[in-house]
Amino acid sequence: MTLPKFILGDNTDYPDAIFVIHTEFPRFIINLENDEVEWLEDFDQHDEKELLDETENVIQQASEFYDREVGRYEE
């Protein structure tokens, strides 16, 4: 199965949360309500530099993905 890069998620236990799951390295779940990130990777010192370089970029992409998806629902 091929997964999309981003997946939207919700949970009725967290009615205000907006979850975006990033399925590629570095894998994470971000709650766009409060920008809290849960990493699904174990990182070592070698990964740390790449992670720092990519974090801001992929979180921005996650926000853009959400905006695009919401826009499509509104159409």
mmCIF file of the N, C-alpha and C atoms, coordinates in Angstrom:
data_MODEL
# 
_entry.id   MODEL 
# 
loop_
_atom_site.group_PDB 
_atom_site.id 
_atom_site.type_symbol 
_atom_site.label_atom_id 
_atom_site.label_alt_id 
_atom_site.label_comp_id 
_atom_site.label_asym_id 
_atom_site.label_entity_id 
_atom_site.label_seq_id 
_atom_site.pdbx_PDB_ins_code 
_atom_site.Cartn_x 
_atom_site.Cartn_y 
_atom_site.Cartn_z 
_atom_site.occupancy 
_atom_site.B_iso_or_equiv 
_atom_site.pdbx_formal_charge 
_atom_site.auth_seq_id 
_atom_site.auth_comp_id 
_atom_site.auth_asym_id 
_atom_site.auth_atom_id 
_atom_site.pdbx_PDB_model_num 
ATOM 1   N N  . MET A 1 1  ? 0.853   -1.172 0.000  1.00 0.00 ? 1  MET A N  1 
ATOM 2   C CA . MET A 1 1  ? 0.000   0.000  0.000  1.00 0.00 ? 1  MET A CA 1 
ATOM 3   C C  . MET A 1 1  ? 0.898   1.234  0.000  1.00 0.00 ? 1  MET A C  1 
ATOM 4   N N  . THR A 1 2  ? 0.531   2.188  -0.798 1.00 0.00 ? 2  THR A N  1 
ATOM 5   C CA . THR A 1 2  ? 1.230   3.464  -0.820 1.00 0.00 ? 2  THR A CA 1 
ATOM 6   C C  . THR A 1 2  ? 0.430   4.466  0.009  1.00 0.00 ? 2  THR A C  1 
ATOM 7   N N  . LEU A 1 3  ? 1.086   5.052  0.986  1.00 0.00 ? 3  LEU A N  1 
ATOM 8   C CA . LEU A 1 3  ? 0.422   6.044  1.833  1.00 0.00 ? 3  LEU A CA 1 
ATOM 9   C C  . LEU A 1 3  ? 0.682   7.444  1.294  1.00 0.00 ? 3  LEU A C  1 
ATOM 10  N N  . PRO A 1 4  ? -0.295  8.338  1.443  1.00 0.00 ? 4  PRO A N  1 
ATOM 11  C CA . PRO A 1 4  ? -0.030  9.732  1.105  1.00 0.00 ? 4  PRO A CA 1 
ATOM 12  C C  . PRO A 1 4  ? 0.939   10.335 2.115  1.00 0.00 ? 4  PRO A C  1 
ATOM 13  N N  . LYS A 1 5  ? 1.593   11.403 1.730  1.00 0.00 ? 5  LYS A N  1 
ATOM 14  C CA . LYS A 1 5  ? 2.571   12.054 2.610  1.00 0.00 ? 5  LYS A CA 1 
ATOM 15  C C  . LYS A 1 5  ? 1.908   12.572 3.889  1.00 0.00 ? 5  LYS A C  1 
ATOM 16  N N  . PHE A 1 6  ? 0.687   13.108 3.767  1.00 0.00 ? 6  PHE A N  1 
ATOM 17  C CA . PHE A 1 6  ? -0.047  13.644 4.908  1.00 0.00 ? 6  PHE A CA 1 
ATOM 18  C C  . PHE A 1 6  ? -1.425  12.997 4.980  1.00 0.00 ? 6  PHE A C  1 
ATOM 19  N N  . ILE A 1 7  ? -1.903  12.786 6.204  1.00 0.00 ? 7  ILE A N  1 
ATOM 20  C CA . ILE A 1 7  ? -3.237  12.244 6.452  1.00 0.00 ? 7  ILE A CA 1 
ATOM 21  C C  . ILE A 1 7  ? -3.883  13.091 7.546  1.00 0.00 ? 7  ILE A C  1 
ATOM 22  N N  . LEU A 1 8  ? -5.154  13.468 7.341  1.00 0.00 ? 8  LEU A N  1 
ATOM 23  C CA . LEU A 1 8  ? -5.903  14.174 8.381  1.00 0.00 ? 8  LEU A CA 1 
ATOM 24  C C  . LEU A 1 8  ? -6.459  13.163 9.367  1.00 0.00 ? 8  LEU A C  1 
ATOM 25  N N  . GLY A 1 9  ? -6.499  13.546 10.634 1.00 0.00 ? 9  GLY A N  1 
ATOM 26  C CA . GLY A 1 9  ? -7.063  12.678 11.647 1.00 0.00 ? 9  GLY A CA 1 
ATOM 27  C C  . GLY A 1 9  ? -7.850  13.481 12.663 1.00 0.00 ? 9  GLY A C  1 
ATOM 28  N N  . ASP A 1 10 ? -8.874  12.860 13.218 1.00 0.00 ? 10 ASP A N  1 
ATOM 29  C CA . ASP A 1 10 ? -9.602  13.500 14.307 1.00 0.00 ? 10 ASP A CA 1 
ATOM 30  C C  . ASP A 1 10 ? -10.003 12.439 15.323 1.00 0.00 ? 10 ASP A C  1 
ATOM 31  N N  . ASN A 1 11 ? -10.438 12.914 16.459 1.00 0.00 ? 11 ASN A N  1 
ATOM 32  C CA . ASN A 1 11 ? -10.813 12.016 17.539 1.00 0.00 ? 11 ASN A CA 1 
ATOM 33  C C  . ASN A 1 11 ? -11.816 12.770 18.409 1.00 0.00 ? 11 ASN A C  1 
ATOM 34  N N  . THR A 1 12 ? -12.963 12.153 18.658 1.00 0.00 ? 12 THR A N  1 
ATOM 35  C CA . THR A 1 12 ? -13.997 12.840 19.430 1.00 0.00 ? 12 THR A CA 1 
ATOM 36  C C  . THR A 1 12 ? -13.598 13.079 20.881 1.00 0.00 ? 12 THR A C  1 
ATOM 37  N N  . ASP A 1 13 ? -12.561 12.384 21.363 1.00 0.00 ? 13 ASP A N  1 
ATOM 38  C CA . ASP A 1 13 ? -12.057 12.656 22.707 1.00 0.00 ? 13 ASP A CA 1 
ATOM 39  C C  . ASP A 1 13 ? -11.340 14.005 22.772 1.00 0.00 ? 13 ASP A C  1 
ATOM 40  N N  . TYR A 1 14 ? -10.940 14.522 21.615 1.00 0.00 ? 14 TYR A N  1 
ATOM 41  C CA . TYR A 1 14 ? -10.249 15.815 21.504 1.00 0.00 ? 14 TYR A CA 1 
ATOM 42  C C  . TYR A 1 14 ? -10.996 16.650 20.469 1.00 0.00 ? 14 TYR A C  1 
ATOM 43  N N  . PRO A 1 15 ? -12.166 17.172 20.825 1.00 0.00 ? 15 PRO A N  1 
ATOM 44  C CA . PRO A 1 15 ? -13.034 17.803 19.819 1.00 0.00 ? 15 PRO A CA 1 
ATOM 45  C C  . PRO A 1 15 ? -12.446 19.050 19.159 1.00 0.00 ? 15 PRO A C  1 
ATOM 46  N N  . ASP A 1 16 ? -11.506 19.718 19.784 1.00 0.00 ? 16 ASP A N  1 
ATOM 47  C CA . ASP A 1 16 ? -10.931 20.922 19.190 1.00 0.00 ? 16 ASP A CA 1 
ATOM 48  C C  . ASP A 1 16 ? -9.629  20.645 18.441 1.00 0.00 ? 16 ASP A C  1 
ATOM 49  N N  . ALA A 1 17 ? -9.134  19.436 18.548 1.00 0.00 ? 17 ALA A N  1 
ATOM 50  C CA . ALA A 1 17 ? -7.847  19.087 17.934 1.00 0.00 ? 17 ALA A CA 1 
ATOM 51  C C  . ALA A 1 17 ? -7.998  18.884 16.433 1.00 0.00 ? 17 ALA A C  1 
ATOM 52  N N  . ILE A 1 18 ? -6.959  19.258 15.708 1.00 0.00 ? 18 ILE A N  1 
ATOM 53  C CA . ILE A 1 18 ? -6.861  19.028 14.270 1.00 0.00 ? 18 ILE A CA 1 
ATOM 54  C C  . ILE A 1 18 ? -5.527  18.320 14.057 1.00 0.00 ? 18 ILE A C  1 
ATOM 55  N N  . PHE A 1 19 ? -5.573  17.017 13.811 1.00 0.00 ? 19 PHE A N  1 
ATOM 56  C CA . PHE A 1 19 ? -4.355  16.238 13.671 1.00 0.00 ? 19 PHE A CA 1 
ATOM 57  C C  . PHE A 1 19 ? -3.975  16.076 12.201 1.00 0.00 ? 19 PHE A C  1 
ATOM 58  N N  . VAL A 1 20 ? -2.695  16.255 11.920 1.00 0.00 ? 20 VAL A N  1 
ATOM 59  C CA . VAL A 1 20 ? -2.136  15.926 10.615 1.00 0.00 ? 20 VAL A CA 1 
ATOM 60  C C  . VAL A 1 20 ? -1.006  14.938 10.870 1.00 0.00 ? 20 VAL A C  1 
ATOM 61  N N  . ILE A 1 21 ? -1.054  13.804 10.169 1.00 0.00 ? 21 ILE A N  1 
ATOM 62  C CA . ILE A 1 21 ? -0.041  12.760 10.320 1.00 0.00 ? 21 ILE A CA 1 
ATOM 63  C C  . ILE A 1 21 ? 0.888   12.833 9.119  1.00 0.00 ? 21 ILE A C  1 
ATOM 64  N N  . HIS A 1 22 ? 2.177   12.952 9.376  1.00 0.00 ? 22 HIS A N  1 
ATOM 65  C CA . HIS A 1 22 ? 3.195   12.963 8.326  1.00 0.00 ? 22 HIS A CA 1 
ATOM 66  C C  . HIS A 1 22 ? 3.778   11.557 8.263  1.00 0.00 ? 22 HIS A C  1 
ATOM 67  N N  . THR A 1 23 ? 3.673   10.892 7.101  1.00 0.00 ? 23 THR A N  1 
ATOM 68  C CA . THR A 1 23 ? 4.006   9.475  6.999  1.00 0.00 ? 23 THR A CA 1 
ATOM 69  C C  . THR A 1 23 ? 5.417   9.200  6.490  1.00 0.00 ? 23 THR A C  1 
ATOM 70  N N  . GLU A 1 24 ? 6.154   10.250 6.122  1.00 0.00 ? 24 GLU A N  1 
ATOM 71  C CA . GLU A 1 24 ? 7.524   10.082 5.634  1.00 0.00 ? 24 GLU A CA 1 
ATOM 72  C C  . GLU A 1 24 ? 8.496   10.565 6.701  1.00 0.00 ? 24 GLU A C  1 
ATOM 73  N N  . PHE A 1 25 ? 9.782   10.217 6.539  1.00 0.00 ? 25 PHE A N  1 
ATOM 74  C CA . PHE A 1 25 ? 10.780  10.667 7.517  1.00 0.00 ? 25 PHE A CA 1 
ATOM 75  C C  . PHE A 1 25 ? 10.906  12.181 7.475  1.00 0.00 ? 25 PHE A C  1 
ATOM 76  N N  . PRO A 1 26 ? 10.885  12.816 8.613  1.00 0.00 ? 26 PRO A N  1 
ATOM 77  C CA . PRO A 1 26 ? 10.657  12.292 9.949  1.00 0.00 ? 26 PRO A CA 1 
ATOM 78  C C  . PRO A 1 26 ? 9.157   12.184 10.223 1.00 0.00 ? 26 PRO A C  1 
ATOM 79  N N  . ARG A 1 27 ? 8.708   11.007 10.572 1.00 0.00 ? 27 ARG A N  1 
ATOM 80  C CA . ARG A 1 27 ? 7.281   10.767 10.809 1.00 0.00 ? 27 ARG A CA 1 
ATOM 81  C C  . ARG A 1 27 ? 6.843   11.436 12.112 1.00 0.00 ? 27 ARG A C  1 
ATOM 82  N N  . PHE A 1 28 ? 5.679   12.088 12.057 1.00 0.00 ? 28 PHE A N  1 
ATOM 83  C CA . PHE A 1 28 ? 5.154   12.760 13.243 1.00 0.00 ? 28 PHE A CA 1 
ATOM 84  C C  . PHE A 1 28 ? 3.666   12.974 13.101 1.00 0.00 ? 28 PHE A C  1 
ATOM 85  N N  . ILE A 1 29 ? 3.043   13.323 14.218 1.00 0.00 ? 29 ILE A N  1 
ATOM 86  C CA . ILE A 1 29 ? 1.659   13.782 14.255 1.00 0.00 ? 29 ILE A CA 1 
ATOM 87  C C  . ILE A 1 29 ? 1.698   15.166 14.873 1.00 0.00 ? 29 ILE A C  1 
ATOM 88  N N  . ILE A 1 30 ? 1.055   16.124 14.203 1.00 0.00 ? 30 ILE A N  1 
ATOM 89  C CA . ILE A 1 30 ? 0.976   17.480 14.746 1.00 0.00 ? 30 ILE A CA 1 
ATOM 90  C C  . ILE A 1 30 ? -0.487  17.805 15.021 1.00 0.00 ? 30 ILE A C  1 
ATOM 91  N N  . ASN A 1 31 ? -0.720  18.431 16.157 1.00 0.00 ? 31 ASN A N  1 
ATOM 92  C CA . ASN A 1 31 ? -2.035  18.952 16.483 1.00 0.00 ? 31 ASN A CA 1 
ATOM 93  C C  . ASN A 1 31 ? -1.999  20.436 16.114 1.00 0.00 ? 31 ASN A C  1 
ATOM 94  N N  . LEU A 1 32 ? -2.679  20.807 15.036 1.00 0.00 ? 32 LEU A N  1 
ATOM 95  C CA . LEU A 1 32 ? -2.635  22.190 14.566 1.00 0.00 ? 32 LEU A CA 1 
ATOM 96  C C  . LEU A 1 32 ? -3.344  23.156 15.495 1.00 0.00 ? 32 LEU A C  1 
ATOM 97  N N  . GLU A 1 33 ? -4.135  22.628 16.425 1.00 0.00 ? 33 GLU A N  1 
ATOM 98  C CA . GLU A 1 33 ? -4.794  23.502 17.405 1.00 0.00 ? 33 GLU A CA 1 
ATOM 99  C C  . GLU A 1 33 ? -3.754  24.207 18.276 1.00 0.00 ? 33 GLU A C  1 
ATOM 100 N N  . ASN A 1 34 ? -2.698  23.468 18.660 1.00 0.00 ? 34 ASN A N  1 
ATOM 101 C CA . ASN A 1 34 ? -1.711  24.045 19.571 1.00 0.00 ? 34 ASN A CA 1 
ATOM 102 C C  . ASN A 1 34 ? -0.260  23.826 19.104 1.00 0.00 ? 34 ASN A C  1 
ATOM 103 N N  . ASP A 1 35 ? -0.089  23.298 17.884 1.00 0.00 ? 35 ASP A N  1 
ATOM 104 C CA . ASP A 1 35 ? 1.231   23.031 17.281 1.00 0.00 ? 35 ASP A CA 1 
ATOM 105 C C  . ASP A 1 35 ? 2.061   22.016 18.072 1.00 0.00 ? 35 ASP A C  1 
ATOM 106 N N  . GLU A 1 36 ? 1.426   21.192 18.883 1.00 0.00 ? 36 GLU A N  1 
ATOM 107 C CA . GLU A 1 36 ? 2.140   20.144 19.595 1.00 0.00 ? 36 GLU A CA 1 
ATOM 108 C C  . GLU A 1 36 ? 2.487   19.025 18.616 1.00 0.00 ? 36 GLU A C  1 
ATOM 109 N N  . VAL A 1 37 ? 3.743   18.571 18.660 1.00 0.00 ? 37 VAL A N  1 
ATOM 110 C CA . VAL A 1 37 ? 4.228   17.539 17.750 1.00 0.00 ? 37 VAL A CA 1 
ATOM 111 C C  . VAL A 1 37 ? 4.594   16.291 18.545 1.00 0.00 ? 37 VAL A C  1 
ATOM 112 N N  . GLU A 1 38 ? 4.135   15.147 18.049 1.00 0.00 ? 38 GLU A N  1 
ATOM 113 C CA . GLU A 1 38 ? 4.516   13.849 18.608 1.00 0.00 ? 38 GLU A CA 1 
ATOM 114 C C  . GLU A 1 38 ? 5.317   13.125 17.529 1.00 0.00 ? 38 GLU A C  1 
ATOM 115 N N  . TRP A 1 39 ? 6.599   12.882 17.819 1.00 0.00 ? 39 TRP A N  1 
ATOM 116 C CA . TRP A 1 39 ? 7.479   12.228 16.852 1.00 0.00 ? 39 TRP A CA 1 
ATOM 117 C C  . TRP A 1 39 ? 7.257   10.727 16.891 1.00 0.00 ? 39 TRP A C  1 
ATOM 118 N N  . LEU A 1 40 ? 7.232   10.105 15.723 1.00 0.00 ? 40 LEU A N  1 
ATOM 119 C CA . LEU A 1 40 ? 7.069   8.664  15.607 1.00 0.00 ? 40 LEU A CA 1 
ATOM 120 C C  . LEU A 1 40 ? 8.384   8.001  15.219 1.00 0.00 ? 40 LEU A C  1 
ATOM 121 N N  . GLU A 1 41 ? 9.474   8.688  15.469 1.00 0.00 ? 41 GLU A N  1 
ATOM 122 C CA . GLU A 1 41 ? 10.820  8.219  15.143 1.00 0.00 ? 41 GLU A CA 1 
ATOM 123 C C  . GLU A 1 41 ? 11.669  8.256  16.404 1.00 0.00 ? 41 GLU A C  1 
ATOM 124 N N  . ASP A 1 42 ? 12.673  7.409  16.430 1.00 0.00 ? 42 ASP A N  1 
ATOM 125 C CA . ASP A 1 42 ? 13.729  7.508  17.434 1.00 0.00 ? 42 ASP A CA 1 
ATOM 126 C C  . ASP A 1 42 ? 14.918  8.140  16.734 1.00 0.00 ? 42 ASP A C  1 
ATOM 127 N N  . PHE A 1 43 ? 15.451  9.202  17.298 1.00 0.00 ? 43 PHE A N  1 
ATOM 128 C CA . PHE A 1 43 ? 16.527  9.945  16.661 1.00 0.00 ? 43 PHE A CA 1 
ATOM 129 C C  . PHE A 1 43 ? 17.835  9.735  17.399 1.00 0.00 ? 43 PHE A C  1 
ATOM 130 N N  . ASP A 1 44 ? 18.906  9.697  16.633 1.00 0.00 ? 44 ASP A N  1 
ATOM 131 C CA . ASP A 1 44 ? 20.236  9.707  17.229 1.00 0.00 ? 44 ASP A CA 1 
ATOM 132 C C  . ASP A 1 44 ? 20.907  11.026 16.863 1.00 0.00 ? 44 ASP A C  1 
ATOM 133 N N  . GLN A 1 45 ? 22.122  11.233 17.313 1.00 0.00 ? 45 GLN A N  1 
ATOM 134 C CA . GLN A 1 45 ? 22.810  12.505 17.063 1.00 0.00 ? 45 GLN A CA 1 
ATOM 135 C C  . GLN A 1 45 ? 22.988  12.761 15.570 1.00 0.00 ? 45 GLN A C  1 
ATOM 136 N N  . HIS A 1 46 ? 23.193  11.708 14.796 1.00 0.00 ? 46 HIS A N  1 
ATOM 137 C CA . HIS A 1 46 ? 23.356  11.856 13.353 1.00 0.00 ? 46 HIS A CA 1 
ATOM 138 C C  . HIS A 1 46 ? 22.076  12.428 12.727 1.00 0.00 ? 46 HIS A C  1 
ATOM 139 N N  . ASP A 1 47 ? 20.917  11.966 13.195 1.00 0.00 ? 47 ASP A N  1 
ATOM 140 C CA . ASP A 1 47 ? 19.634  12.411 12.661 1.00 0.00 ? 47 ASP A CA 1 
ATOM 141 C C  . ASP A 1 47 ? 19.278  13.823 13.107 1.00 0.00 ? 47 ASP A C  1 
ATOM 142 N N  . GLU A 1 48 ? 19.833  14.264 14.219 1.00 0.00 ? 48 GLU A N  1 
ATOM 143 C CA . GLU A 1 48 ? 19.417  15.525 14.822 1.00 0.00 ? 48 GLU A CA 1 
ATOM 144 C C  . GLU A 1 48 ? 19.570  16.707 13.870 1.00 0.00 ? 48 GLU A C  1 
ATOM 145 N N  . LYS A 1 49 ? 20.681  16.813 13.164 1.00 0.00 ? 49 LYS A N  1 
ATOM 146 C CA . LYS A 1 49 ? 20.882  17.934 12.248 1.00 0.00 ? 49 LYS A CA 1 
ATOM 147 C C  . LYS A 1 49 ? 19.857  17.904 11.131 1.00 0.00 ? 49 LYS A C  1 
ATOM 148 N N  . GLU A 1 50 ? 19.649  16.727 10.527 1.00 0.00 ? 50 GLU A N  1 
ATOM 149 C CA . GLU A 1 50 ? 18.653  16.616 9.461  1.00 0.00 ? 50 GLU A CA 1 
ATOM 150 C C  . GLU A 1 50 ? 17.266  16.958 9.982  1.00 0.00 ? 50 GLU A C  1 
ATOM 151 N N  . LEU A 1 51 ? 16.956  16.496 11.182 1.00 0.00 ? 51 LEU A N  1 
ATOM 152 C CA . LEU A 1 51 ? 15.664  16.778 11.790 1.00 0.00 ? 51 LEU A CA 1 
ATOM 153 C C  . LEU A 1 51 ? 15.458  18.274 11.971 1.00 0.00 ? 51 LEU A C  1 
ATOM 154 N N  . LEU A 1 52 ? 16.449  18.958 12.508 1.00 0.00 ? 52 LEU A N  1 
ATOM 155 C CA . LEU A 1 52 ? 16.335  20.395 12.727 1.00 0.00 ? 52 LEU A CA 1 
ATOM 156 C C  . LEU A 1 52 ? 16.163  21.139 11.411 1.00 0.00 ? 52 LEU A C  1 
ATOM 157 N N  . ASP A 1 53 ? 16.877  20.688 10.393 1.00 0.00 ? 53 ASP A N  1 
ATOM 158 C CA . ASP A 1 53 ? 16.775  21.335 9.083  1.00 0.00 ? 53 ASP A CA 1 
ATOM 159 C C  . ASP A 1 53 ? 15.397  21.149 8.461  1.00 0.00 ? 53 ASP A C  1 
ATOM 160 N N  . GLU A 1 54 ? 14.799  19.988 8.660  1.00 0.00 ? 54 GLU A N  1 
ATOM 161 C CA . GLU A 1 54 ? 13.538  19.643 8.016  1.00 0.00 ? 54 GLU A CA 1 
ATOM 162 C C  . GLU A 1 54 ? 12.289  19.987 8.818  1.00 0.00 ? 54 GLU A C  1 
ATOM 163 N N  . THR A 1 55 ? 12.407  20.106 10.126 1.00 0.00 ? 55 THR A N  1 
ATOM 164 C CA . THR A 1 55 ? 11.233  20.265 10.983 1.00 0.00 ? 55 THR A CA 1 
ATOM 165 C C  . THR A 1 55 ? 10.353  21.434 10.571 1.00 0.00 ? 55 THR A C  1 
ATOM 166 N N  . GLU A 1 56 ? 10.915  22.594 10.484 1.00 0.00 ? 56 GLU A N  1 
ATOM 167 C CA . GLU A 1 56 ? 10.113  23.771 10.144 1.00 0.00 ? 56 GLU A CA 1 
ATOM 168 C C  . GLU A 1 56 ? 9.438   23.597 8.793  1.00 0.00 ? 56 GLU A C  1 
ATOM 169 N N  . ASN A 1 57 ? 10.165  23.050 7.839  1.00 0.00 ? 57 ASN A N  1 
ATOM 170 C CA . ASN A 1 57 ? 9.643   22.861 6.497  1.00 0.00 ? 57 ASN A CA 1 
ATOM 171 C C  . ASN A 1 57 ? 8.453   21.906 6.481  1.00 0.00 ? 57 ASN A C  1 
ATOM 172 N N  . VAL A 1 58 ? 8.582   20.736 7.099  1.00 0.00 ? 58 VAL A N  1 
ATOM 173 C CA . VAL A 1 58 ? 7.483   19.767 7.035  1.00 0.00 ? 58 VAL A CA 1 
ATOM 174 C C  . VAL A 1 58 ? 6.283   20.191 7.878  1.00 0.00 ? 58 VAL A C  1 
ATOM 175 N N  . ILE A 1 59 ? 6.503   20.923 8.941  1.00 0.00 ? 59 ILE A N  1 
ATOM 176 C CA . ILE A 1 59 ? 5.369   21.434 9.725  1.00 0.00 ? 59 ILE A CA 1 
ATOM 177 C C  . ILE A 1 59 ? 4.611   22.485 8.914  1.00 0.00 ? 59 ILE A C  1 
ATOM 178 N N  . GLN A 1 60 ? 5.320   23.315 8.183  1.00 0.00 ? 60 GLN A N  1 
ATOM 179 C CA . GLN A 1 60 ? 4.668   24.279 7.286  1.00 0.00 ? 60 GLN A CA 1 
ATOM 180 C C  . GLN A 1 60 ? 3.873   23.537 6.209  1.00 0.00 ? 60 GLN A C  1 
ATOM 181 N N  . GLN A 1 61 ? 4.455   22.483 5.650  1.00 0.00 ? 61 GLN A N  1 
ATOM 182 C CA . GLN A 1 61 ? 3.759   21.684 4.644  1.00 0.00 ? 61 GLN A CA 1 
ATOM 183 C C  . GLN A 1 61 ? 2.504   21.047 5.224  1.00 0.00 ? 61 GLN A C  1 
ATOM 184 N N  . ALA A 1 62 ? 2.561   20.597 6.467  1.00 0.00 ? 62 ALA A N  1 
ATOM 185 C CA . ALA A 1 62 ? 1.388   20.006 7.125  1.00 0.00 ? 62 ALA A CA 1 
ATOM 186 C C  . ALA A 1 62 ? 0.274   21.033 7.254  1.00 0.00 ? 62 ALA A C  1 
ATOM 187 N N  . SER A 1 63 ? 0.620   22.258 7.608  1.00 0.00 ? 63 SER A N  1 
ATOM 188 C CA . SER A 1 63 ? -0.383  23.328 7.718  1.00 0.00 ? 63 SER A CA 1 
ATOM 189 C C  . SER A 1 63 ? -0.986  23.648 6.357  1.00 0.00 ? 63 SER A C  1 
ATOM 190 N N  . GLU A 1 64 ? -0.152  23.700 5.337  1.00 0.00 ? 64 GLU A N  1 
ATOM 191 C CA . GLU A 1 64 ? -0.638  23.969 3.982  1.00 0.00 ? 64 GLU A CA 1 
ATOM 192 C C  . GLU A 1 64 ? -1.543  22.833 3.494  1.00 0.00 ? 64 GLU A C  1 
ATOM 193 N N  . PHE A 1 65 ? -1.170  21.593 3.813  1.00 0.00 ? 65 PHE A N  1 
ATOM 194 C CA . PHE A 1 65 ? -2.007  20.449 3.454  1.00 0.00 ? 65 PHE A CA 1 
ATOM 195 C C  . PHE A 1 65 ? -3.386  20.588 4.093  1.00 0.00 ? 65 PHE A C  1 
ATOM 196 N N  . TYR A 1 66 ? -3.433  20.919 5.368  1.00 0.00 ? 66 TYR A N  1 
ATOM 197 C CA . TYR A 1 66 ? -4.709  21.073 6.062  1.00 0.00 ? 66 TYR A CA 1 
ATOM 198 C C  . TYR A 1 66 ? -5.545  22.165 5.392  1.00 0.00 ? 66 TYR A C  1 
ATOM 199 N N  . ASP A 1 67 ? -4.943  23.312 5.127  1.00 0.00 ? 67 ASP A N  1 
ATOM 200 C CA . ASP A 1 67 ? -5.675  24.410 4.486  1.00 0.00 ? 67 ASP A CA 1 
ATOM 201 C C  . ASP A 1 67 ? -6.231  23.980 3.130  1.00 0.00 ? 67 ASP A C  1 
ATOM 202 N N  . ARG A 1 68 ? -5.431  23.240 2.353  1.00 0.00 ? 68 ARG A N  1 
ATOM 203 C CA . ARG A 1 68 ? -5.881  22.757 1.051  1.00 0.00 ? 68 ARG A CA 1 
ATOM 204 C C  . ARG A 1 68 ? -7.058  21.804 1.205  1.00 0.00 ? 68 ARG A C  1 
ATOM 205 N N  . GLU A 1 69 ? -6.965  20.877 2.154  1.00 0.00 ? 69 GLU A N  1 
ATOM 206 C CA . GLU A 1 69 ? -8.035  19.903 2.360  1.00 0.00 ? 69 GLU A CA 1 
ATOM 207 C C  . GLU A 1 69 ? -9.330  20.581 2.794  1.00 0.00 ? 69 GLU A C  1 
ATOM 208 N N  . VAL A 1 70 ? -9.240  21.512 3.724  1.00 0.00 ? 70 VAL A N  1 
ATOM 209 C CA . VAL A 1 70 ? -10.425 22.227 4.198  1.00 0.00 ? 70 VAL A CA 1 
ATOM 210 C C  . VAL A 1 70 ? -11.038 23.010 3.039  1.00 0.00 ? 70 VAL A C  1 
ATOM 211 N N  . GLY A 1 71 ? -10.196 23.618 2.222  1.00 0.00 ? 71 GLY A N  1 
ATOM 212 C CA . GLY A 1 71 ? -10.699 24.339 1.057  1.00 0.00 ? 71 GLY A CA 1 
ATOM 213 C C  . GLY A 1 71 ? -11.471 23.440 0.102  1.00 0.00 ? 71 GLY A C  1 
ATOM 214 N N  . ARG A 1 72 ? -11.008 22.221 -0.048 1.00 0.00 ? 72 ARG A N  1 
ATOM 215 C CA . ARG A 1 72 ? -11.696 21.273 -0.927 1.00 0.00 ? 72 ARG A CA 1 
ATOM 216 C C  . ARG A 1 72 ? -13.042 20.851 -0.355 1.00 0.00 ? 72 ARG A C  1 
ATOM 217 N N  . TYR A 1 73 ? -13.148 20.719 0.961  1.00 0.00 ? 73 TYR A N  1 
ATOM 218 C CA . TYR A 1 73 ? -14.433 20.383 1.585  1.00 0.00 ? 73 TYR A CA 1 
ATOM 219 C C  . TYR A 1 73 ? -15.432 21.517 1.425  1.00 0.00 ? 73 TYR A C  1 
ATOM 220 N N  . GLU A 1 74 ? -14.938 22.738 1.445  1.00 0.00 ? 74 GLU A N  1 
ATOM 221 C CA . GLU A 1 74 ? -15.818 23.905 1.369  1.00 0.00 ? 74 GLU A CA 1 
ATOM 222 C C  . GLU A 1 74 ? -16.341 24.146 -0.040 1.00 0.00 ? 74 GLU A C  1 
ATOM 223 N N  . GLU A 1 75 ? -15.693 23.553 -1.046 1.00 0.00 ? 75 GLU A N  1 
ATOM 224 C CA . GLU A 1 75 ? -16.114 23.769 -2.441 1.00 0.00 ? 75 GLU A CA 1 
ATOM 225 C C  . GLU A 1 75 ? -17.370 23.092 -2.756 1.00 0.00 ? 75 GLU A C  1 
# 
